[in-house]
Structures are given as C-alpha cells and as structure tokens.
C-alpha cells in the first residue's frame, strides 16, 4: 500500500475499522508478515 503522506497513513492506521480488523482477524490469522516503511527520495 502507498499513502500520499504521513497524515494519510496515520488516518488509515488509527481508523476504528482498521484497528478492529487487526485485532479481530489479522493477529489471529496471519503468522508471517513483512512490512517495510520508507520515505521515498
């Protein structure tokens, strides 16, 4: 996923539906995950 800026990412990451999904599904069902956060140059 790509976000326009930090504010867009923060809004997504803290949205109640996203938080609930992570808690109720992701943490239970995903055993391996790779996330790479970077700032494009």
mmCIF entry with sequence, helices, sheets and N, C-alpha, C, O atoms, coordinates in Angstrom:
data_MODEL
# 
_entry.id   MODEL 
# 
_entity.id                         1 
_entity.type                       polymer 
_entity.pdbx_number_of_molecules   1 
# 
_entity_poly.entity_id                      1 
_entity_poly.type                           'polypeptide(L)' 
_entity_poly.nstd_linkage                   no 
_entity_poly.nstd_monomer                   no 
_entity_poly.pdbx_seq_one_letter_code       
;(UNK)(UNK)(UNK)(UNK)(UNK)(UNK)(UNK)(UNK)(UNK)(UNK)(UNK)(UNK)(UNK)(UNK)(UNK)(UNK)
(UNK)(UNK)(UNK)(UNK)(UNK)(UNK)(UNK)(UNK)(UNK)(UNK)(UNK)(UNK)(UNK)(UNK)(UNK)(UNK)
(UNK)(UNK)(UNK)(UNK)(UNK)(UNK)(UNK)(UNK)(UNK)
;
_entity_poly.pdbx_seq_one_letter_code_can   XXXXXXXXXXXXXXXXXXXXXXXXXXXXXXXXXXXXXXXXX 
_entity_poly.pdbx_strand_id                 A 
# 
loop_
_entity_poly_seq.entity_id 
_entity_poly_seq.num 
_entity_poly_seq.mon_id 
_entity_poly_seq.hetero 
1 1  UNK n 
1 2  UNK n 
1 3  UNK n 
1 4  UNK n 
1 5  UNK n 
1 6  UNK n 
1 7  UNK n 
1 8  UNK n 
1 9  UNK n 
1 10 UNK n 
1 11 UNK n 
1 12 UNK n 
1 13 UNK n 
1 14 UNK n 
1 15 UNK n 
1 16 UNK n 
1 17 UNK n 
1 18 UNK n 
1 19 UNK n 
1 20 UNK n 
1 21 UNK n 
1 22 UNK n 
1 23 UNK n 
1 24 UNK n 
1 25 UNK n 
1 26 UNK n 
1 27 UNK n 
1 28 UNK n 
1 29 UNK n 
1 30 UNK n 
1 31 UNK n 
1 32 UNK n 
1 33 UNK n 
1 34 UNK n 
1 35 UNK n 
1 36 UNK n 
1 37 UNK n 
1 38 UNK n 
1 39 UNK n 
1 40 UNK n 
1 41 UNK n 
# 
_struct_asym.id          A 
_struct_asym.entity_id   1 
# 
loop_
_struct_conf.conf_type_id 
_struct_conf.id 
_struct_conf.pdbx_PDB_helix_id 
_struct_conf.beg_label_comp_id 
_struct_conf.beg_label_asym_id 
_struct_conf.beg_label_seq_id 
_struct_conf.pdbx_beg_PDB_ins_code 
_struct_conf.end_label_comp_id 
_struct_conf.end_label_asym_id 
_struct_conf.end_label_seq_id 
_struct_conf.pdbx_end_PDB_ins_code 
_struct_conf.beg_auth_comp_id 
_struct_conf.beg_auth_asym_id 
_struct_conf.beg_auth_seq_id 
_struct_conf.end_auth_comp_id 
_struct_conf.end_auth_asym_id 
_struct_conf.end_auth_seq_id 
_struct_conf.pdbx_PDB_helix_class 
_struct_conf.details 
_struct_conf.pdbx_PDB_helix_length 
HELX_P HELX_P1 AA1 UNK A 6  ? UNK A 14 ? UNK A 6  UNK A 14 1 ? 9 
HELX_P HELX_P2 AA2 UNK A 16 ? UNK A 21 ? UNK A 16 UNK A 21 1 ? 6 
HELX_P HELX_P3 AA3 UNK A 22 ? UNK A 26 ? UNK A 22 UNK A 26 3 ? 5 
HELX_P HELX_P4 AA4 UNK A 27 ? UNK A 29 ? UNK A 27 UNK A 29 1 ? 3 
# 
_struct_conf_type.id          HELX_P 
_struct_conf_type.criteria    ? 
_struct_conf_type.reference   ? 
# 
loop_
_atom_site.group_PDB 
_atom_site.id 
_atom_site.type_symbol 
_atom_site.label_atom_id 
_atom_site.label_alt_id 
_atom_site.label_comp_id 
_atom_site.label_asym_id 
_atom_site.label_entity_id 
_atom_site.label_seq_id 
_atom_site.pdbx_PDB_ins_code 
_atom_site.Cartn_x 
_atom_site.Cartn_y 
_atom_site.Cartn_z 
_atom_site.occupancy 
_atom_site.B_iso_or_equiv 
_atom_site.pdbx_formal_charge 
_atom_site.auth_seq_id 
_atom_site.auth_comp_id 
_atom_site.auth_asym_id 
_atom_site.auth_atom_id 
_atom_site.pdbx_PDB_model_num 
ATOM 1   N N  . UNK A 1 1  ? 0.843   -1.170  0.000  1.00 0.00 ? 1  UNK A N  1 
ATOM 2   C CA . UNK A 1 1  ? 0.000   0.000   0.000  1.00 0.00 ? 1  UNK A CA 1 
ATOM 3   C C  . UNK A 1 1  ? 0.887   1.232   0.000  1.00 0.00 ? 1  UNK A C  1 
ATOM 4   O O  . UNK A 1 1  ? 1.964   1.242   0.596  1.00 0.00 ? 1  UNK A O  1 
ATOM 5   N N  . UNK A 1 2  ? 0.428   2.243   -0.662 1.00 0.00 ? 2  UNK A N  1 
ATOM 6   C CA . UNK A 1 2  ? 1.138   3.513   -0.672 1.00 0.00 ? 2  UNK A CA 1 
ATOM 7   C C  . UNK A 1 2  ? 0.176   4.597   -0.223 1.00 0.00 ? 2  UNK A C  1 
ATOM 8   O O  . UNK A 1 2  ? -1.012  4.560   -0.546 1.00 0.00 ? 2  UNK A O  1 
ATOM 9   N N  . UNK A 1 3  ? 0.689   5.551   0.516  1.00 0.00 ? 3  UNK A N  1 
ATOM 10  C CA . UNK A 1 3  ? -0.110  6.649   1.040  1.00 0.00 ? 3  UNK A CA 1 
ATOM 11  C C  . UNK A 1 3  ? 0.464   7.967   0.554  1.00 0.00 ? 3  UNK A C  1 
ATOM 12  O O  . UNK A 1 3  ? 1.674   8.093   0.370  1.00 0.00 ? 3  UNK A O  1 
ATOM 13  N N  . UNK A 1 4  ? -0.385  8.930   0.349  1.00 0.00 ? 4  UNK A N  1 
ATOM 14  C CA . UNK A 1 4  ? 0.033   10.234  -0.177 1.00 0.00 ? 4  UNK A CA 1 
ATOM 15  C C  . UNK A 1 4  ? 1.020   10.937  0.749  1.00 0.00 ? 4  UNK A C  1 
ATOM 16  O O  . UNK A 1 4  ? 1.937   11.625  0.300  1.00 0.00 ? 4  UNK A O  1 
ATOM 17  N N  . UNK A 1 5  ? 0.815   10.751  2.044  1.00 0.00 ? 5  UNK A N  1 
ATOM 18  C CA . UNK A 1 5  ? 1.694   11.403  3.014  1.00 0.00 ? 5  UNK A CA 1 
ATOM 19  C C  . UNK A 1 5  ? 1.506   10.753  4.380  1.00 0.00 ? 5  UNK A C  1 
ATOM 20  O O  . UNK A 1 5  ? 0.677   9.856   4.534  1.00 0.00 ? 5  UNK A O  1 
ATOM 21  N N  . UNK A 1 6  ? 2.266   11.199  5.361  1.00 0.00 ? 6  UNK A N  1 
ATOM 22  C CA . UNK A 1 6  ? 2.211   10.625  6.704  1.00 0.00 ? 6  UNK A CA 1 
ATOM 23  C C  . UNK A 1 6  ? 0.833   10.785  7.321  1.00 0.00 ? 6  UNK A C  1 
ATOM 24  O O  . UNK A 1 6  ? 0.355   9.894   8.022  1.00 0.00 ? 6  UNK A O  1 
ATOM 25  N N  . UNK A 1 7  ? 0.195   11.911  7.064  1.00 0.00 ? 7  UNK A N  1 
ATOM 26  C CA . UNK A 1 7  ? -1.143  12.155  7.628  1.00 0.00 ? 7  UNK A CA 1 
ATOM 27  C C  . UNK A 1 7  ? -2.152  11.139  7.094  1.00 0.00 ? 7  UNK A C  1 
ATOM 28  O O  . UNK A 1 7  ? -3.014  10.678  7.842  1.00 0.00 ? 7  UNK A O  1 
ATOM 29  N N  . UNK A 1 8  ? -2.058  10.786  5.816  1.00 0.00 ? 8  UNK A N  1 
ATOM 30  C CA . UNK A 1 8  ? -2.964  9.797   5.233  1.00 0.00 ? 8  UNK A CA 1 
ATOM 31  C C  . UNK A 1 8  ? -2.725  8.425   5.851  1.00 0.00 ? 8  UNK A C  1 
ATOM 32  O O  . UNK A 1 8  ? -3.675  7.702   6.153  1.00 0.00 ? 8  UNK A O  1 
ATOM 33  N N  . UNK A 1 9  ? -1.464  8.070   6.039  1.00 0.00 ? 9  UNK A N  1 
ATOM 34  C CA . UNK A 1 9  ? -1.146  6.796   6.688  1.00 0.00 ? 9  UNK A CA 1 
ATOM 35  C C  . UNK A 1 9  ? -1.659  6.769   8.126  1.00 0.00 ? 9  UNK A C  1 
ATOM 36  O O  . UNK A 1 9  ? -2.262  5.787   8.558  1.00 0.00 ? 9  UNK A O  1 
ATOM 37  N N  . UNK A 1 10 ? -1.420  7.841   8.857  1.00 0.00 ? 10 UNK A N  1 
ATOM 38  C CA . UNK A 1 10 ? -1.862  7.904   10.250 1.00 0.00 ? 10 UNK A CA 1 
ATOM 39  C C  . UNK A 1 10 ? -3.377  7.770   10.353 1.00 0.00 ? 10 UNK A C  1 
ATOM 40  O O  . UNK A 1 10 ? -3.884  7.095   11.249 1.00 0.00 ? 10 UNK A O  1 
ATOM 41  N N  . UNK A 1 11 ? -4.098  8.412   9.435  1.00 0.00 ? 11 UNK A N  1 
ATOM 42  C CA . UNK A 1 11 ? -5.562  8.320   9.438  1.00 0.00 ? 11 UNK A CA 1 
ATOM 43  C C  . UNK A 1 11 ? -6.004  6.881   9.183  1.00 0.00 ? 11 UNK A C  1 
ATOM 44  O O  . UNK A 1 11 ? -6.912  6.385   9.850  1.00 0.00 ? 11 UNK A O  1 
ATOM 45  N N  . UNK A 1 12 ? -5.374  6.217   8.231  1.00 0.00 ? 12 UNK A N  1 
ATOM 46  C CA . UNK A 1 12 ? -5.684  4.809   7.934  1.00 0.00 ? 12 UNK A CA 1 
ATOM 47  C C  . UNK A 1 12 ? -5.352  3.913   9.122  1.00 0.00 ? 12 UNK A C  1 
ATOM 48  O O  . UNK A 1 12 ? -6.165  3.085   9.533  1.00 0.00 ? 12 UNK A O  1 
ATOM 49  N N  . UNK A 1 13 ? -4.170  4.083   9.660  1.00 0.00 ? 13 UNK A N  1 
ATOM 50  C CA . UNK A 1 13 ? -3.666  3.189   10.700 1.00 0.00 ? 13 UNK A CA 1 
ATOM 51  C C  . UNK A 1 13 ? -4.458  3.294   12.000 1.00 0.00 ? 13 UNK A C  1 
ATOM 52  O O  . UNK A 1 13 ? -4.533  2.322   12.751 1.00 0.00 ? 13 UNK A O  1 
ATOM 53  N N  . UNK A 1 14 ? -5.035  4.429   12.271 1.00 0.00 ? 14 UNK A N  1 
ATOM 54  C CA . UNK A 1 14 ? -5.775  4.623   13.517 1.00 0.00 ? 14 UNK A CA 1 
ATOM 55  C C  . UNK A 1 14 ? -7.288  4.570   13.332 1.00 0.00 ? 14 UNK A C  1 
ATOM 56  O O  . UNK A 1 14 ? -8.035  4.728   14.297 1.00 0.00 ? 14 UNK A O  1 
ATOM 57  N N  . UNK A 1 15 ? -7.746  4.349   12.099 1.00 0.00 ? 15 UNK A N  1 
ATOM 58  C CA . UNK A 1 15 ? -9.189  4.283   11.843 1.00 0.00 ? 15 UNK A CA 1 
ATOM 59  C C  . UNK A 1 15 ? -9.792  3.120   12.627 1.00 0.00 ? 15 UNK A C  1 
ATOM 60  O O  . UNK A 1 15 ? -9.230  2.024   12.633 1.00 0.00 ? 15 UNK A O  1 
ATOM 61  N N  . UNK A 1 16 ? -10.921 3.341   13.283 1.00 0.00 ? 16 UNK A N  1 
ATOM 62  C CA . UNK A 1 16 ? -11.530 2.282   14.099 1.00 0.00 ? 16 UNK A CA 1 
ATOM 63  C C  . UNK A 1 16 ? -11.772 0.967   13.354 1.00 0.00 ? 16 UNK A C  1 
ATOM 64  O O  . UNK A 1 16 ? -11.608 -0.102  13.941 1.00 0.00 ? 16 UNK A O  1 
ATOM 65  N N  . UNK A 1 17 ? -12.153 1.020   12.093 1.00 0.00 ? 17 UNK A N  1 
ATOM 66  C CA . UNK A 1 17 ? -12.379 -0.225  11.339 1.00 0.00 ? 17 UNK A CA 1 
ATOM 67  C C  . UNK A 1 17 ? -11.069 -0.973  11.102 1.00 0.00 ? 17 UNK A C  1 
ATOM 68  O O  . UNK A 1 17 ? -11.035 -2.202  11.158 1.00 0.00 ? 17 UNK A O  1 
ATOM 69  N N  . UNK A 1 18 ? -9.999  -0.237  10.840 1.00 0.00 ? 18 UNK A N  1 
ATOM 70  C CA . UNK A 1 18 ? -8.699  -0.879  10.654 1.00 0.00 ? 18 UNK A CA 1 
ATOM 71  C C  . UNK A 1 18 ? -8.205  -1.487  11.962 1.00 0.00 ? 18 UNK A C  1 
ATOM 72  O O  . UNK A 1 18 ? -7.732  -2.623  11.985 1.00 0.00 ? 18 UNK A O  1 
ATOM 73  N N  . UNK A 1 19 ? -8.314  -0.740  13.029 1.00 0.00 ? 19 UNK A N  1 
ATOM 74  C CA . UNK A 1 19 ? -7.879  -1.234  14.338 1.00 0.00 ? 19 UNK A CA 1 
ATOM 75  C C  . UNK A 1 19 ? -8.649  -2.499  14.712 1.00 0.00 ? 19 UNK A C  1 
ATOM 76  O O  . UNK A 1 19 ? -8.061  -3.460  15.208 1.00 0.00 ? 19 UNK A O  1 
ATOM 77  N N  . UNK A 1 20 ? -9.956  -2.501  14.477 1.00 0.00 ? 20 UNK A N  1 
ATOM 78  C CA . UNK A 1 20 ? -10.772 -3.672  14.791 1.00 0.00 ? 20 UNK A CA 1 
ATOM 79  C C  . UNK A 1 20 ? -10.379 -4.867  13.925 1.00 0.00 ? 20 UNK A C  1 
ATOM 80  O O  . UNK A 1 20 ? -10.303 -5.991  14.421 1.00 0.00 ? 20 UNK A O  1 
ATOM 81  N N  . UNK A 1 21 ? -10.130 -4.635  12.639 1.00 0.00 ? 21 UNK A N  1 
ATOM 82  C CA . UNK A 1 21 ? -9.722  -5.720  11.747 1.00 0.00 ? 21 UNK A CA 1 
ATOM 83  C C  . UNK A 1 21 ? -8.420  -6.351  12.226 1.00 0.00 ? 21 UNK A C  1 
ATOM 84  O O  . UNK A 1 21 ? -8.300  -7.575  12.284 1.00 0.00 ? 21 UNK A O  1 
ATOM 85  N N  . UNK A 1 22 ? -7.450  -5.512  12.567 1.00 0.00 ? 22 UNK A N  1 
ATOM 86  C CA . UNK A 1 22 ? -6.165  -6.036  13.036 1.00 0.00 ? 22 UNK A CA 1 
ATOM 87  C C  . UNK A 1 22 ? -6.369  -6.869  14.300 1.00 0.00 ? 22 UNK A C  1 
ATOM 88  O O  . UNK A 1 22 ? -5.819  -7.964  14.418 1.00 0.00 ? 22 UNK A O  1 
ATOM 89  N N  . UNK A 1 23 ? -7.135  -6.371  15.216 1.00 0.00 ? 23 UNK A N  1 
ATOM 90  C CA . UNK A 1 23 ? -7.360  -7.079  16.479 1.00 0.00 ? 23 UNK A CA 1 
ATOM 91  C C  . UNK A 1 23 ? -8.140  -8.379  16.275 1.00 0.00 ? 23 UNK A C  1 
ATOM 92  O O  . UNK A 1 23 ? -7.758  -9.425  16.801 1.00 0.00 ? 23 UNK A O  1 
ATOM 93  N N  . UNK A 1 24 ? -9.221  -8.312  15.518 1.00 0.00 ? 24 UNK A N  1 
ATOM 94  C CA . UNK A 1 24 ? -10.141 -9.443  15.407 1.00 0.00 ? 24 UNK A CA 1 
ATOM 95  C C  . UNK A 1 24 ? -9.734  -10.489 14.369 1.00 0.00 ? 24 UNK A C  1 
ATOM 96  O O  . UNK A 1 24 ? -10.096 -11.658 14.505 1.00 0.00 ? 24 UNK A O  1 
ATOM 97  N N  . UNK A 1 25 ? -8.995  -10.093 13.342 1.00 0.00 ? 25 UNK A N  1 
ATOM 98  C CA . UNK A 1 25 ? -8.669  -11.040 12.277 1.00 0.00 ? 25 UNK A CA 1 
ATOM 99  C C  . UNK A 1 25 ? -7.177  -11.210 12.079 1.00 0.00 ? 25 UNK A C  1 
ATOM 100 O O  . UNK A 1 25 ? -6.656  -12.323 12.149 1.00 0.00 ? 25 UNK A O  1 
ATOM 101 N N  . UNK A 1 26 ? -6.488  -10.105 11.831 1.00 0.00 ? 26 UNK A N  1 
ATOM 102 C CA . UNK A 1 26 ? -5.082  -10.160 11.428 1.00 0.00 ? 26 UNK A CA 1 
ATOM 103 C C  . UNK A 1 26 ? -4.221  -10.867 12.466 1.00 0.00 ? 26 UNK A C  1 
ATOM 104 O O  . UNK A 1 26 ? -3.479  -11.791 12.132 1.00 0.00 ? 26 UNK A O  1 
ATOM 105 N N  . UNK A 1 27 ? -4.313  -10.443 13.716 1.00 0.00 ? 27 UNK A N  1 
ATOM 106 C CA . UNK A 1 27 ? -3.465  -11.020 14.747 1.00 0.00 ? 27 UNK A CA 1 
ATOM 107 C C  . UNK A 1 27 ? -3.719  -12.511 14.945 1.00 0.00 ? 27 UNK A C  1 
ATOM 108 O O  . UNK A 1 27 ? -2.815  -13.236 15.360 1.00 0.00 ? 27 UNK A O  1 
ATOM 109 N N  . UNK A 1 28 ? -4.914  -12.974 14.660 1.00 0.00 ? 28 UNK A N  1 
ATOM 110 C CA . UNK A 1 28 ? -5.263  -14.386 14.839 1.00 0.00 ? 28 UNK A CA 1 
ATOM 111 C C  . UNK A 1 28 ? -4.914  -15.240 13.631 1.00 0.00 ? 28 UNK A C  1 
ATOM 112 O O  . UNK A 1 28 ? -4.587  -16.417 13.777 1.00 0.00 ? 28 UNK A O  1 
ATOM 113 N N  . UNK A 1 29 ? -4.982  -14.654 12.435 1.00 0.00 ? 29 UNK A N  1 
ATOM 114 C CA . UNK A 1 29 ? -4.895  -15.456 11.216 1.00 0.00 ? 29 UNK A CA 1 
ATOM 115 C C  . UNK A 1 29 ? -3.588  -15.338 10.447 1.00 0.00 ? 29 UNK A C  1 
ATOM 116 O O  . UNK A 1 29 ? -3.285  -16.198 9.620  1.00 0.00 ? 29 UNK A O  1 
ATOM 117 N N  . UNK A 1 30 ? -2.819  -14.311 10.695 1.00 0.00 ? 30 UNK A N  1 
ATOM 118 C CA . UNK A 1 30 ? -1.592  -14.096 9.928  1.00 0.00 ? 30 UNK A CA 1 
ATOM 119 C C  . UNK A 1 30 ? -0.396  -14.518 10.773 1.00 0.00 ? 30 UNK A C  1 
ATOM 120 O O  . UNK A 1 30 ? -0.166  -13.972 11.852 1.00 0.00 ? 30 UNK A O  1 
ATOM 121 N N  . UNK A 1 31 ? 0.364   -15.496 10.274 1.00 0.00 ? 31 UNK A N  1 
ATOM 122 C CA . UNK A 1 31 ? 1.514   -15.975 11.047 1.00 0.00 ? 31 UNK A CA 1 
ATOM 123 C C  . UNK A 1 31 ? 2.817   -15.317 10.598 1.00 0.00 ? 31 UNK A C  1 
ATOM 124 O O  . UNK A 1 31 ? 3.736   -15.159 11.401 1.00 0.00 ? 31 UNK A O  1 
ATOM 125 N N  . UNK A 1 32 ? 2.905   -14.935 9.332  1.00 0.00 ? 32 UNK A N  1 
ATOM 126 C CA . UNK A 1 32 ? 4.103   -14.281 8.826  1.00 0.00 ? 32 UNK A CA 1 
ATOM 127 C C  . UNK A 1 32 ? 3.708   -13.037 8.045  1.00 0.00 ? 32 UNK A C  1 
ATOM 128 O O  . UNK A 1 32 ? 2.767   -13.050 7.252  1.00 0.00 ? 32 UNK A O  1 
ATOM 129 N N  . UNK A 1 33 ? 4.445   -11.973 8.287  1.00 0.00 ? 33 UNK A N  1 
ATOM 130 C CA . UNK A 1 33 ? 4.115   -10.708 7.642  1.00 0.00 ? 33 UNK A CA 1 
ATOM 131 C C  . UNK A 1 33 ? 5.371   -9.859  7.559  1.00 0.00 ? 33 UNK A C  1 
ATOM 132 O O  . UNK A 1 33 ? 6.154   -9.819  8.507  1.00 0.00 ? 33 UNK A O  1 
ATOM 133 N N  . UNK A 1 34 ? 5.570   -9.185  6.448  1.00 0.00 ? 34 UNK A N  1 
ATOM 134 C CA . UNK A 1 34 ? 6.704   -8.299  6.268  1.00 0.00 ? 34 UNK A CA 1 
ATOM 135 C C  . UNK A 1 34 ? 6.176   -6.917  5.924  1.00 0.00 ? 34 UNK A C  1 
ATOM 136 O O  . UNK A 1 34 ? 5.408   -6.752  4.976  1.00 0.00 ? 34 UNK A O  1 
ATOM 137 N N  . UNK A 1 35 ? 6.586   -5.945  6.686  1.00 0.00 ? 35 UNK A N  1 
ATOM 138 C CA . UNK A 1 35 ? 6.203   -4.562  6.419  1.00 0.00 ? 35 UNK A CA 1 
ATOM 139 C C  . UNK A 1 35 ? 7.471   -3.746  6.300  1.00 0.00 ? 35 UNK A C  1 
ATOM 140 O O  . UNK A 1 35 ? 8.359   -3.823  7.149  1.00 0.00 ? 35 UNK A O  1 
ATOM 141 N N  . UNK A 1 36 ? 7.546   -2.963  5.238  1.00 0.00 ? 36 UNK A N  1 
ATOM 142 C CA . UNK A 1 36 ? 8.704   -2.104  5.020  1.00 0.00 ? 36 UNK A CA 1 
ATOM 143 C C  . UNK A 1 36 ? 8.195   -0.662  4.938  1.00 0.00 ? 36 UNK A C  1 
ATOM 144 O O  . UNK A 1 36 ? 7.420   -0.305  4.051  1.00 0.00 ? 36 UNK A O  1 
ATOM 145 N N  . UNK A 1 37 ? 8.647   0.137   5.871  1.00 0.00 ? 37 UNK A N  1 
ATOM 146 C CA . UNK A 1 37 ? 8.281   1.553   5.894  1.00 0.00 ? 37 UNK A CA 1 
ATOM 147 C C  . UNK A 1 37 ? 9.485   2.361   5.436  1.00 0.00 ? 37 UNK A C  1 
ATOM 148 O O  . UNK A 1 37 ? 10.586  2.192   5.959  1.00 0.00 ? 37 UNK A O  1 
ATOM 149 N N  . UNK A 1 38 ? 9.279   3.223   4.476  1.00 0.00 ? 38 UNK A N  1 
ATOM 150 C CA . UNK A 1 38 ? 10.370  4.054   3.997  1.00 0.00 ? 38 UNK A CA 1 
ATOM 151 C C  . UNK A 1 38 ? 9.815   5.367   3.469  1.00 0.00 ? 38 UNK A C  1 
ATOM 152 O O  . UNK A 1 38 ? 8.630   5.493   3.162  1.00 0.00 ? 38 UNK A O  1 
ATOM 153 N N  . UNK A 1 39 ? 10.695  6.318   3.376  1.00 0.00 ? 39 UNK A N  1 
ATOM 154 C CA . UNK A 1 39 ? 10.358  7.606   2.784  1.00 0.00 ? 39 UNK A CA 1 
ATOM 155 C C  . UNK A 1 39 ? 11.055  7.663   1.435  1.00 0.00 ? 39 UNK A C  1 
ATOM 156 O O  . UNK A 1 39 ? 12.282  7.582   1.371  1.00 0.00 ? 39 UNK A O  1 
ATOM 157 N N  . UNK A 1 40 ? 10.292  7.802   0.352  1.00 0.00 ? 40 UNK A N  1 
ATOM 158 C CA . UNK A 1 40 ? 10.917  7.857   -0.970 1.00 0.00 ? 40 UNK A CA 1 
ATOM 159 C C  . UNK A 1 40 ? 11.826  9.080   -1.099 1.00 0.00 ? 40 UNK A C  1 
ATOM 160 O O  . UNK A 1 40 ? 11.559  10.142  -0.537 1.00 0.00 ? 40 UNK A O  1 
ATOM 161 N N  . UNK A 1 41 ? 12.884  8.899   -1.840 1.00 0.00 ? 41 UNK A N  1 
ATOM 162 C CA . UNK A 1 41 ? 13.800  10.026  -2.054 1.00 0.00 ? 41 UNK A CA 1 
ATOM 163 C C  . UNK A 1 41 ? 13.672  10.572  -3.454 1.00 0.00 ? 41 UNK A C  1 
ATOM 164 O O  . UNK A 1 41 ? 14.366  11.523  -3.812 1.00 0.00 ? 41 UNK A O  1 
# 
